[in-house]
Amino acid sequence: MDNIAGQNNALKWAVNISVLILVIAWLIPTVGLFVSSFRDRDQITASGWWVAPFSVELTYRTRGDADPRQEGDLWIVEGNIFESAEVAAEFTSGEAQITGFGILGREPAAYAPGEEVETRDGGMLTVNADGSYVYTSEEDPGSGPRVYFAAETPPNFTLDNYRTILTSDGMDRAFINTLTVTIPATIIPILIAAFAAYALAWMDFPGRGLLIACVVGLLVVPLQLALVPLLNLHNQIGIGQSFVGIWLAHTGFGLPLAVYLLRNYMVGLPRDIIESAKVDGATDFQIFLKIILPLSFPALASFAIFQFLWTWNDLLVAKVFLPSDEASRVMTVTIADDLLGSRGGDWGILATAAFVSIAVPLLVFFTMQRYLVRGLLAGSVK
């Protein structure tokens, strides 16, 4: 018995460590997205989220906009690079330090701070670490010199990304459209799958085993294979690209998992309850409505969570089965087309959009998560 106890204890530690590793592996990218959603776009491009609390070296281009003055035969322009109109908004805290400067865009940090450099128009330029500069020329320069420089920029956390997402044109309409797609696309497959799961679990009829095998096989079929044929079918029957079309598409794609999950749960319910109800004269519909559905709520909630999360975050099916006009766009399409553009290179907007779009799914998940494990373990043990 001592050996068995020791083995159980070691196994418990292994399980706890494995769970901790999995939690950390999932948590790190989430924390990274959360931090990046508050960072400036240039800082995201220059450094990773894990160095967000520290200064970042960025390169800038500006022109010294101080007024020139004449002293003897020389014209002098003095000022501070950080106060020039082109970059002043980036250095409001006054904590930046010049790490290098240059006179060519391809070499923005070619010279060390304090070094005197001849410019292309024959003048002499010196830029110090605190941003102050002196430019001298034998001829009236008219304006200050063009300067490229690299600076240690303090951390810049801002809510601009969230303002961009929440106040963008059409986002309110896209939010309503997303609910319009997601709620029916979650309820319809549950209603259909519940009837099918009861029939496969408790009703004897020819071909039941074959139908169960087909349901299991459909779980591994990629939905991309059905997109074009299904859209052609929708066009032929007159629903085309519409909300009805996307409801039916999500229903078809979600039914295999729904039937499989609910059938596994229902088949594990106590047989005595079903048989007693039949002895008392209850019909299959009465048994299903008054006994099976209430007892199967954990499985129903589990599938509802998966289906809601999938349809809420879906982009591919929405692009195929919804019209391309602005009135029919969901949040994922609006974010992808209007805010990210064709290349999707704005990581600040992308990270912020991830957290804005995940708010409602998180609310649904935490509301129903207590049923998730019970529903997923359906049929795994007897």
C-alpha positions as CSV (number, residue, x, y, z in Angstrom):
1,M,0.0,0.0,0.0
2,D,2.9,2.4,0.7
3,N,4.2,1.9,-2.8
4,I,0.7,2.6,-4.3
5,A,0.4,5.7,-2.2
6,G,3.8,6.9,-3.3
7,Q,2.9,6.3,-6.9
8,N,-0.3,8.3,-6.6
9,N,1.5,11.1,-4.9
10,A,4.1,11.2,-7.7
11,L,1.4,11.1,-10.4
12,K,-0.4,14.0,-8.7
13,W,2.7,16.1,-8.8
14,A,3.2,15.3,-12.5
15,V,-0.4,16.2,-13.3
16,N,-0.1,19.5,-11.4
17,I,3.1,20.4,-13.1
18,S,1.7,19.5,-16.6
19,V,-1.4,21.7,-15.9
20,L,0.8,24.6,-14.7
21,I,2.9,24.3,-17.9
22,L,-0.2,24.3,-20.1
23,V,-1.7,27.3,-18.3
24,I,1.5,29.3,-18.7
25,A,1.8,28.3,-22.3
26,W,-1.7,29.7,-23.0
27,L,-1.3,32.7,-20.6
28,I,1.9,34.1,-22.1
29,P,0.5,35.0,-25.6
30,T,-2.7,36.4,-23.9
31,V,-0.6,38.7,-21.7
32,G,1.5,39.7,-24.7
33,L,-1.6,40.7,-26.6
34,F,-3.0,42.6,-23.7
35,V,0.2,44.6,-23.2
36,S,0.6,45.3,-26.9
37,S,-3.0,46.6,-27.1
38,F,-1.9,49.6,-25.0
39,R,1.4,50.3,-26.7
40,D,2.3,52.7,-29.4
41,R,2.6,51.2,-32.9
42,D,6.2,52.2,-33.4
43,Q,7.2,50.7,-30.1
44,I,5.5,47.5,-30.9
45,T,7.4,47.3,-34.2
46,A,10.7,48.0,-32.5
47,S,10.6,45.7,-29.5
48,G,8.7,42.8,-27.9
49,W,6.0,43.2,-25.3
50,W,8.2,41.8,-22.6
51,V,10.3,44.9,-22.6
52,A,7.3,47.3,-22.7
53,P,8.2,48.9,-19.3
54,F,11.6,50.0,-20.6
55,S,12.8,52.6,-23.0
56,V,12.9,51.6,-26.7
57,E,15.3,52.9,-29.3
58,L,13.4,54.4,-32.3
59,T,14.5,56.4,-35.3
60,Y,12.9,59.6,-36.4
61,R,13.1,62.3,-39.0
62,T,12.6,66.0,-38.4
63,R,13.7,69.4,-39.4
64,G,15.1,72.0,-37.0
65,D,12.4,74.7,-37.1
66,A,14.1,77.4,-35.0
67,D,14.5,80.8,-36.6
68,P,18.0,81.4,-38.0
69,R,20.1,84.4,-36.7
70,Q,23.2,86.0,-38.2
71,E,26.3,86.4,-36.1
72,G,29.1,88.0,-38.2
73,D,29.6,86.0,-41.4
74,L,27.7,83.0,-40.1
75,W,24.1,82.0,-39.9
76,I,23.2,80.0,-36.8
77,V,20.2,77.9,-36.0
78,E,19.8,76.6,-32.5
79,G,17.0,74.7,-30.8
80,N,16.0,71.3,-29.5
81,I,15.2,68.4,-31.8
82,F,12.6,67.1,-29.4
83,E,10.6,70.3,-29.6
84,S,10.4,70.4,-33.4
85,A,6.8,70.3,-34.8
86,E,7.2,66.9,-36.5
87,V,8.2,64.9,-33.4
88,A,7.2,67.0,-30.4
89,A,4.1,64.8,-29.8
90,E,6.4,61.8,-29.4
91,F,8.5,63.3,-26.6
92,T,6.0,65.0,-24.2
93,S,7.6,63.5,-21.1
94,G,11.0,65.0,-21.8
95,E,12.9,61.8,-20.8
96,A,14.3,60.8,-24.2
97,Q,18.0,60.7,-25.0
98,I,19.7,60.9,-28.4
99,T,21.8,57.8,-29.1
100,G,22.9,58.8,-32.6
101,F,22.1,61.2,-35.5
102,G,22.7,61.4,-39.2
103,I,22.0,63.5,-42.3
104,L,20.9,60.6,-44.5
105,G,17.8,58.5,-44.2
106,R,19.7,55.3,-44.7
107,E,22.1,56.1,-41.9
108,P,19.9,57.7,-39.2
109,A,22.4,57.1,-36.4
110,A,25.7,57.4,-38.2
111,Y,27.3,59.9,-35.8
112,A,27.5,60.0,-32.0
113,P,25.9,62.8,-30.0
114,G,28.0,65.9,-29.7
115,E,29.9,65.2,-32.9
116,E,30.2,68.0,-35.5
117,V,29.2,66.9,-39.0
118,E,29.2,68.7,-42.3
119,T,25.8,68.6,-44.0
120,R,25.2,68.3,-47.8
121,D,24.7,72.0,-48.2
122,G,28.1,72.8,-46.6
123,G,26.9,73.7,-43.1
124,M,28.1,72.2,-39.8
125,L,25.6,70.4,-37.5
126,T,26.0,69.2,-33.9
127,V,23.3,67.3,-32.1
128,N,23.7,66.6,-28.4
129,A,22.3,63.7,-26.3
130,D,19.7,66.0,-24.7
131,G,18.3,66.9,-28.2
132,S,19.8,70.4,-28.4
133,Y,21.4,71.1,-31.7
134,V,23.5,73.9,-33.4
135,Y,23.7,74.4,-37.1
136,T,26.0,77.0,-38.7
137,S,26.2,78.0,-42.3
138,E,27.9,80.8,-44.3
139,E,24.6,81.4,-46.3
140,D,21.1,82.0,-45.1
141,P,19.6,78.5,-44.6
142,G,16.0,79.8,-44.6
143,S,15.1,77.0,-42.2
144,G,16.8,74.5,-40.0
145,P,18.6,71.4,-41.3
146,R,16.9,68.0,-42.0
147,V,18.0,65.7,-39.2
148,Y,17.7,61.9,-38.7
149,F,18.2,60.5,-35.3
150,A,17.8,57.6,-33.0
151,A,16.6,58.1,-29.5
152,E,15.9,56.1,-26.4
153,T,12.1,56.7,-26.1
154,P,10.3,56.2,-22.8
155,P,7.4,53.7,-22.6
156,N,4.3,55.0,-24.2
157,F,1.1,53.4,-23.0
158,T,-2.1,54.8,-24.6
159,L,-5.8,54.2,-25.1
160,D,-5.7,55.4,-28.7
161,N,-5.9,51.9,-30.0
162,Y,-9.1,51.2,-28.1
163,R,-10.5,54.6,-29.2
164,T,-9.8,53.7,-32.8
165,I,-11.6,50.4,-32.5
166,L,-14.6,51.5,-30.5
167,T,-15.2,54.8,-32.4
168,S,-14.5,53.5,-35.9
169,D,-17.4,53.9,-38.4
170,G,-19.8,51.0,-38.5
171,M,-18.5,49.2,-35.4
172,D,-21.8,49.6,-33.6
173,R,-23.6,48.1,-36.5
174,A,-21.0,45.3,-36.8
175,F,-21.6,44.4,-33.2
176,I,-25.3,44.1,-33.7
177,N,-24.7,42.0,-36.8
178,T,-22.4,39.7,-34.9
179,L,-25.1,39.1,-32.3
180,T,-27.6,38.6,-35.2
181,V,-25.4,35.8,-36.6
182,T,-24.1,34.2,-33.5
183,I,-27.3,33.8,-31.4
184,P,-29.4,31.9,-34.0
185,A,-26.3,30.0,-35.2
186,T,-25.9,28.7,-31.7
187,I,-29.5,27.9,-30.9
188,I,-30.5,26.2,-34.2
189,P,-27.9,23.5,-34.1
190,I,-28.6,22.8,-30.5
191,L,-32.3,22.2,-31.2
192,I,-31.7,19.9,-34.1
193,A,-28.8,18.0,-32.5
194,A,-30.7,17.4,-29.3
195,F,-33.5,15.5,-31.2
196,A,-30.9,13.6,-33.2
197,A,-28.8,12.7,-30.2
198,Y,-31.8,11.3,-28.3
199,A,-32.8,9.2,-31.3
200,L,-29.2,7.8,-31.6
201,A,-29.0,7.2,-27.9
202,W,-32.3,5.7,-26.9
203,M,-34.3,4.7,-30.0
204,D,-33.8,1.4,-31.9
205,F,-34.0,1.6,-35.7
206,P,-32.1,0.1,-38.6
207,G,-28.9,1.8,-39.5
208,R,-28.4,3.6,-36.2
209,G,-24.8,2.4,-35.9
210,L,-24.0,3.5,-39.4
211,L,-25.4,7.0,-38.7
212,I,-23.3,7.3,-35.5
213,A,-20.2,6.3,-37.6
214,C,-21.1,9.0,-40.2
215,V,-21.4,11.6,-37.5
216,V,-18.0,10.7,-36.1
217,G,-16.5,10.8,-39.6
218,L,-17.9,14.2,-40.3
219,L,-16.0,15.6,-37.3
220,V,-12.8,15.4,-39.3
221,V,-14.0,16.8,-42.6
222,P,-12.6,20.3,-43.1
223,L,-15.3,22.9,-43.5
224,Q,-13.3,24.6,-46.3
225,L,-14.3,21.7,-48.6
226,A,-18.0,22.6,-48.4
227,L,-17.8,26.4,-48.7
228,V,-18.1,26.7,-52.5
229,P,-20.7,23.8,-53.0
230,L,-22.8,25.1,-50.1
231,L,-22.7,28.7,-51.5
232,N,-23.8,27.4,-54.9
233,L,-26.6,25.5,-53.3
234,H,-27.7,28.6,-51.4
235,N,-27.7,30.6,-54.6
236,Q,-29.8,28.0,-56.4
237,I,-32.5,27.9,-53.6
238,G,-32.6,31.7,-53.4
239,I,-31.0,32.5,-50.0
240,G,-27.6,33.3,-51.5
241,Q,-25.4,35.5,-49.3
242,S,-27.7,36.4,-46.4
243,F,-28.2,36.0,-42.7
244,V,-30.4,32.9,-43.3
245,G,-27.6,31.5,-45.4
246,I,-24.9,31.9,-42.7
247,W,-27.3,30.5,-40.0
248,L,-27.7,27.4,-42.1
249,A,-24.0,27.2,-42.9
250,H,-23.0,27.4,-39.2
251,T,-25.7,24.9,-38.3
252,G,-24.4,22.4,-40.8
253,F,-20.8,22.9,-39.8
254,G,-21.6,22.6,-36.1
255,L,-24.1,19.7,-36.1
256,P,-21.5,16.8,-36.1
257,L,-19.9,18.0,-32.9
258,A,-23.2,18.8,-31.4
259,V,-24.7,15.4,-32.1
260,Y,-21.6,13.5,-31.0
261,L,-21.3,15.5,-27.7
262,L,-25.0,15.3,-26.8
263,R,-25.4,11.6,-27.8
264,N,-22.4,10.6,-25.6
265,Y,-24.0,12.4,-22.7
266,M,-27.5,11.1,-23.2
267,V,-26.4,7.5,-23.6
268,G,-24.8,7.7,-20.1
269,L,-28.0,8.8,-18.4
270,P,-29.6,6.2,-16.0
271,R,-31.6,3.7,-18.0
272,D,-33.9,3.0,-15.1
273,I,-35.4,6.5,-15.4
274,I,-36.1,6.1,-19.1
275,E,-37.7,2.6,-18.7
276,S,-39.8,3.8,-15.8
277,A,-41.2,6.6,-17.8
278,K,-42.0,4.3,-20.7
279,V,-43.8,1.9,-18.3
280,D,-45.9,4.8,-17.0
281,G,-47.0,5.4,-20.6
282,A,-44.7,8.4,-21.5
283,T,-44.0,8.9,-25.2
284,D,-40.5,9.4,-26.6
285,F,-41.3,13.1,-27.0
286,Q,-42.4,13.5,-23.4
287,I,-39.3,11.6,-22.2
288,F,-37.1,13.8,-24.3
289,L,-38.8,17.0,-23.2
290,K,-39.3,16.4,-19.5
291,I,-36.5,14.0,-18.6
292,I,-33.6,14.0,-21.2
293,L,-33.3,17.8,-21.8
294,P,-33.2,18.9,-18.1
295,L,-30.6,16.2,-17.3
296,S,-28.6,17.0,-20.4
297,F,-28.1,20.7,-19.6
298,P,-24.3,20.4,-18.9
299,A,-23.8,18.9,-22.4
300,L,-26.0,21.6,-24.0
301,A,-24.1,24.3,-22.2
302,S,-20.8,22.9,-23.3
303,F,-21.7,22.8,-26.9
304,A,-23.3,26.3,-26.7
305,I,-20.0,27.7,-25.4
306,F,-18.0,26.1,-28.3
307,Q,-20.5,27.1,-30.9
308,F,-20.9,30.7,-29.6
309,L,-17.1,31.2,-29.5
310,W,-16.6,29.8,-33.0
311,T,-19.4,31.8,-34.7
312,W,-18.5,35.0,-32.8
313,N,-14.8,34.8,-33.9
314,D,-15.5,33.5,-37.4
315,L,-14.1,35.4,-40.3
316,L,-14.0,32.9,-43.2
317,V,-17.6,31.8,-43.2
318,A,-18.8,35.4,-42.7
319,K,-16.8,36.5,-45.7
320,V,-18.3,33.7,-47.9
321,F,-22.0,33.7,-46.8
322,L,-22.6,37.4,-45.9
323,P,-23.0,40.3,-48.4
324,S,-19.9,42.5,-48.7
325,D,-21.9,45.7,-48.0
326,E,-21.2,47.6,-44.8
327,A,-24.7,47.0,-43.5
328,S,-24.1,43.3,-43.2
329,R,-20.6,43.2,-41.9
330,V,-19.8,41.5,-38.6
331,M,-17.0,42.6,-36.2
332,T,-14.3,40.3,-37.6
333,V,-14.9,41.5,-41.1
334,T,-15.0,45.2,-40.1
335,I,-11.7,44.8,-38.2
336,A,-10.0,42.9,-41.0
337,D,-11.1,45.1,-43.9
338,D,-11.5,48.6,-42.4
339,L,-8.9,48.7,-39.6
340,L,-6.2,46.3,-40.5
341,G,-6.2,46.8,-44.2
342,S,-5.0,44.2,-46.8
343,R,-1.7,43.5,-45.0
344,G,-2.8,43.5,-41.4
345,G,0.5,45.1,-40.2
346,D,-0.8,47.3,-37.4
347,W,-0.2,45.0,-34.4
348,G,-1.5,47.6,-31.9
349,I,-4.9,47.6,-33.6
350,L,-4.8,43.8,-34.1
351,A,-4.1,43.2,-30.4
352,T,-6.8,45.7,-29.3
353,A,-9.3,44.2,-31.7
354,A,-8.6,40.8,-30.2
355,F,-9.6,42.0,-26.7
356,V,-12.6,44.0,-27.8
357,S,-14.0,41.1,-29.8
358,I,-13.3,38.6,-26.9
359,A,-15.3,40.5,-24.3
360,V,-18.7,38.9,-25.0
361,P,-17.3,35.4,-25.5
362,L,-15.5,35.7,-22.1
363,L,-18.7,36.7,-20.5
364,V,-20.5,33.7,-22.0
365,F,-17.7,31.4,-21.0
366,F,-17.4,32.4,-17.4
367,T,-21.2,32.3,-17.0
368,M,-21.4,28.7,-18.2
369,Q,-18.0,27.3,-17.6
370,R,-19.1,25.2,-14.6
371,Y,-21.0,23.0,-17.0
372,L,-18.1,22.7,-19.5
373,V,-16.1,19.9,-17.9
374,R,-19.1,17.8,-17.1
375,G,-20.3,18.1,-20.6
376,L,-16.9,17.4,-22.2
377,L,-16.5,14.2,-20.0
378,A,-19.8,12.9,-21.2
379,G,-19.6,9.2,-22.0
380,S,-15.9,8.9,-21.1
381,V,-16.7,6.8,-18.0
382,K,-19.4,4.5,-16.9
